[in-house]
């Protein structure tokens, strides 16, 4: 019996061995943005575990684009070079390698969650001034961002392109632009955080301008044989905010610009949004965008069971699934999912094969 979860997936010049993706998960585990042993083990073990695609966490395209002082970065050559051996190891295990390129925007300058997650004021605990489309803080306790001027916009476009070049040099096969979760590009999209009156604010066309300019710039240097993904928040879960209808318009524009996959998440615009989280709660967004725009989508959000993931794919709600916390709990989830579905032809790494459950 063929299981959709374990069929290959061809995108441009690459092919995933299955439709299980490791979602980008911030590790907050480097003081200088340089990947070290933690990232080799964290990312490498998920490649060993059988995922079709392993995506490195949100990697800051500039120092001011970090969420925290401990974020992974790709704003200098040393950071890109440190990722290269990790990428090579993941490829050797059969995984497609991906990286999420990100700028935290007005949500920058906070401590990692396991250190309290509190905002860091300018000049305190390595804090810095965040930037955003407008001078509207993420919450009452966050530092007020400065509204980005033309020089800032030029710099962030250049930063994304330079980061994409380093990712390519490191050997990554997929780049994903982070336009979700209230970070910089999402904050330009949403009328909640973008109250500009120039060409980058107001109408939907204007609010999409910077994200689309960055998409164009990255696609121009990302090779034609390699896919470009975009992660979006399909809704802010807020009245008057970004929503599915606008996401569909954005997805159409992204498709025209050579984006290959829309990675469908939601939320993150304000800390008080009421989000009806539950198993597969974001899958309907992936389904609607896939059906309406005719573009491949990835479903993400509380996907934990093999049959649940298989059902999403068999019913054509998405082309692949991305798992986050479940893969933190169990890096070998794909191998166990294959056994649960009876797809026992899926190969285990030879050193682990003696432990493979038998039919």
C-alpha positions in Angstrom: 0.0 0.0 0.0 1.3 3.5 -0.9 1.2 6.0 1.8 1.0 9.6 0.7 3.2 10.8 3.6 6.0 8.6 2.3 5.8 9.5 -1.4 8.6 11.7 -2.8 7.9 15.4 -3.6 9.7 17.1 -6.5 10.2 20.8 -6.4 12.1 22.4 -9.3 15.5 20.5 -9.4 15.2 18.8 -6.0 13.2 15.9 -4.6 12.2 15.2 -1.0 12.2 11.5 0.0 8.9 12.1 1.9 6.5 14.8 2.8 7.6 15.3 6.4 9.3 18.7 7.0 11.1 19.8 10.2 9.7 23.3 10.9 12.2 26.0 11.8 12.4 26.1 15.6 14.5 28.8 17.3 17.1 27.3 19.6 18.5 30.5 21.2 21.8 28.7 21.6 24.6 30.9 20.3 26.1 34.1 21.7 27.4 35.3 18.4 25.0 33.9 15.8 27.5 31.1 14.8 26.2 27.6 14.7 28.2 25.1 16.8 27.8 21.6 18.1 24.3 22.1 19.4 23.0 22.9 15.9 24.9 20.0 14.4 23.2 17.6 16.8 19.8 19.4 16.7 19.5 19.5 12.9 21.6 16.5 12.2 19.5 14.2 14.4 16.3 15.2 12.6 18.0 14.3 9.3 19.0 11.0 10.7 15.5 10.6 11.9 14.1 10.4 8.4 12.5 13.8 7.7 12.3 14.7 4.0 13.3 18.3 4.6 15.1 19.8 7.6 14.8 23.6 8.0 17.2 25.6 10.1 15.6 28.0 12.5 14.8 31.6 11.8 18.3 33.0 11.0 18.7 36.7 11.4 19.8 38.6 8.3 21.3 41.4 10.5 22.2 41.9 14.2 19.2 44.2 14.7 17.0 41.5 13.1 17.6 39.0 15.9 14.8 38.1 18.3 17.3 37.6 21.1 21.0 38.0 21.7 21.3 34.3 21.3 19.7 33.9 17.8 21.3 32.0 15.0 22.6 34.5 12.4 23.6 34.6 8.7 24.6 38.3 8.5 28.3 37.6 8.2 30.5 35.1 6.4 31.7 33.3 9.5 28.1 32.4 10.3 27.5 31.0 6.8 30.7 29.0 6.9 29.8 27.5 10.2 26.6 26.1 8.7 28.3 24.4 5.8 29.4 21.2 7.6 26.0 20.9 9.2 24.3 21.2 5.8 26.7 18.6 4.4 26.0 16.1 7.2 22.2 16.5 6.7 22.5 15.9 3.0 24.6 12.8 3.7 21.6 11.4 5.7 19.3 12.0 2.7 17.5 15.1 3.8 16.8 18.2 1.8 18.3 21.2 3.6 16.5 24.5 4.1 16.9 27.7 6.0 14.5 30.4 7.1 15.7 33.9 6.5 14.3 36.3 9.1 14.2 39.7 10.6 12.4 40.1 14.0 11.3 43.7 13.4 9.4 45.2 16.4 9.6 41.9 18.3 13.4 42.1 18.5 15.6 42.6 21.6 14.0 40.0 24.0 15.5 37.3 26.2 15.1 33.7 25.1 11.9 32.0 26.4 13.8 29.8 28.8 15.4 32.9 30.3 12.0 34.6 30.8 11.4 36.0 27.3 11.1 39.5 28.6 11.9 42.5 26.4 15.4 44.0 26.8 15.6 47.8 26.9 18.2 49.6 24.9 21.5 49.5 26.6 20.5 46.9 29.1 21.5 43.2 28.9 22.7 43.6 25.3 19.5 45.2 24.2 19.0 47.3 21.1 16.3 49.4 19.4 13.8 47.5 17.3 12.6 48.7 14.0 9.2 48.3 12.3 6.9 49.9 9.7 5.5 52.2 12.4 6.5 53.3 15.9 4.0 50.9 17.5 5.4 48.5 20.1 4.5 44.8 20.1 3.2 45.1 23.6 3.1 47.7 26.4 6.4 46.2 27.8 8.3 46.0 24.5 10.6 48.8 23.4 8.9 51.2 21.0 10.4 50.5 17.5 11.6 53.3 15.3 9.6 53.7 12.0 11.9 52.6 9.2 13.0 55.2 6.7 14.1 54.8 3.1 17.7 54.0 4.2 16.4 51.3 6.6 14.3 49.8 3.8 17.3 49.7 1.4 19.4 48.0 4.1 16.9 45.3 4.9 16.5 44.5 1.2 20.3 44.2 0.9 20.5 42.1 4.1 18.1 39.5 2.8 19.9 39.2 -0.5 23.3 38.9 1.3 21.9 36.3 3.7 20.5 34.3 0.8 23.9 34.3 -0.9 25.5 33.0 2.2 22.9 30.3 2.5 23.5 29.2 -1.0 27.3 29.1 -0.4 26.7 27.0 2.7 24.9 24.5 0.5 21.2 25.0 1.5 18.8 23.8 -1.2 15.7 25.7 0.0 15.4 29.3 1.3 12.3 30.3 3.1 11.4 34.0 3.7 9.8 34.6 7.1 6.6 36.7 6.6 4.8 35.4 9.7 4.4 35.6 13.4 4.5 39.4 13.8 8.1 39.7 12.6 9.3 42.4 10.2 7.7 41.4 6.9 4.5 40.3 8.5 4.4 43.6 10.4 4.5 45.4 7.1 1.6 43.3 5.8 -0.8 43.8 8.7 -2.7 47.0 9.2 -2.5 46.4 13.0 1.2 47.2 13.0 1.6 49.2 9.7 0.1 52.6 9.9 2.4 54.3 7.4 1.1 56.9 5.0 3.8 56.5 2.3 4.1 53.9 -0.5 4.7 51.1 2.1 1.4 51.6 4.1 -2.3 52.0 3.7 -3.6 49.9 0.8 -3.0 46.2 0.6 -0.8 46.8 -2.5 1.3 49.2 -0.5 1.5 46.9 2.6 2.7 44.1 0.4 5.3 46.2 -1.3 8.4 45.5 0.9 7.7 41.8 1.2 7.4 41.5 -2.5 10.4 43.6 -3.2 12.5 41.3 -1.0 11.0 38.3 -2.7 12.0 39.6 -6.1 15.5 40.4 -4.9 16.1 37.0 -3.3 14.5 35.1 -6.2 16.8 37.0 -8.6 19.9 35.5 -7.0 18.4 32.1 -5.8 19.1 29.6 -8.6 16.3 28.6 -10.9 16.7 24.9 -10.0 16.2 25.5 -6.3 12.9 26.3 -4.6 11.9 29.4 -2.7 9.4 29.1 0.1 7.5 31.8 2.1 6.0 31.3 5.5 3.0 33.4 6.2 0.6 34.0 9.1 -2.6 33.4 7.2 -4.5 35.4 9.8 -3.8 37.6 12.8 -6.8 36.3 14.6 -7.7 39.9 15.2 -10.6 42.1 13.9 -9.3 44.5 11.3 -6.0 42.6 11.0 -4.4 40.5 8.3 -6.7 37.6 7.2 -7.1 34.7 4.8 -8.5 36.8 2.0 -5.4 39.1 2.1 -3.2 36.0 2.4 -4.7 34.6 -0.8 -4.0 37.9 -2.6 -0.4 37.8 -1.3 0.0 34.1 -2.3 -1.1 34.9 -5.9 1.5 37.7 -6.0 4.2 35.5 -4.6 3.4 32.7 -7.1 3.9 35.2 -10.0 7.3 36.1 -8.6 8.6 32.5 -8.6 7.7 31.4 -5.0 7.2 27.6 -5.1 5.5 26.9 -1.7 3.4 28.7 0.9 4.1 27.5 4.4 0.9 28.3 6.3 1.0 29.3 9.9 -0.9 32.0 11.7 -0.9 34.6 14.6 1.9 36.3 16.3 0.8 39.9 15.6 -0.1 40.8 19.2 0.3 39.0 22.5 -3.5 39.1 23.3 -4.9 37.5 20.2 -7.4 34.7 21.0 -6.2 31.7 18.9 -8.4 28.6 18.8 -5.4 26.2 18.9 -6.1 22.5 18.5 -4.9 19.5 16.4 -4.5 20.7 12.8 -6.1 24.0 13.5 -4.2 25.8 10.8 -4.6 23.2 8.1 -7.7 24.9 6.6 -5.5 27.9 5.7 -3.2 25.6 3.7 -6.2 24.0 2.1 -7.8 27.3 1.0 -4.6 28.8 -0.4 -3.7 25.6 -2.2 -7.1 25.3 -3.8 -7.7 29.0 -4.6 -4.2 30.0 -5.8 -3.1 26.6 -7.2 0.2 26.7 -5.4 1.7 23.9 -3.2 1.3 24.5 0.5 2.7 23.1 3.8 0.4 22.5 6.7 1.8 23.2 10.2 0.4 23.4 13.7 -0.2 20.7 16.3 0.3 17.8 13.9 1.4 15.0 16.1 0.0 11.6 14.8 1.0 9.7 11.7 -2.6 9.1 10.6 -3.4 12.7 11.1 -0.6 13.7 8.8 -1.5 11.1 6.3 -5.2 12.3 6.3 -4.1 15.9 5.6 -2.2 14.8 2.5 -4.7 12.1 1.2 -7.5 14.6 1.4 -5.4 17.1 -0.5 -5.4 19.8 2.1 -1.7 20.3 1.7 1.3 18.9 -0.2 3.4 18.3 2.9 3.3 18.7 6.6 5.7 20.4 8.9 6.2 19.3 12.5 7.8 21.4 15.3 7.3 20.5 18.9 6.6 16.9 18.1 10.0 16.6 16.4 11.6 18.3 19.5 10.1 15.5 21.5 11.0 12.8 19.1 13.6 13.4 16.3 12.8 9.9 14.9 9.1 10.6 14.4 9.2 9.9 10.7 10.6 6.4 11.3 8.0 5.6 13.9 5.3 7.1 11.7 6.3 4.8 8.9 5.9 1.8 11.2 2.5 3.1 12.5 1.2 3.4 9.0 2.6 0.0 7.9 5.1 1.6 5.5 7.9 -0.7 6.7 9.8 -0.3 3.4 11.1 3.0 4.8 14.8 2.5 5.5 16.3 3.2 8.9 19.9 4.4 9.1 22.1 1.3 9.0 23.6 1.8 12.5 20.0 1.9 13.9 18.4 -0.8 11.8 18.7 -3.5 14.5 16.3 -1.4 16.6 13.7 -1.1 13.8 10.3 -2.4 14.8 9.4 -5.4 12.8 6.0 -6.2 11.3 
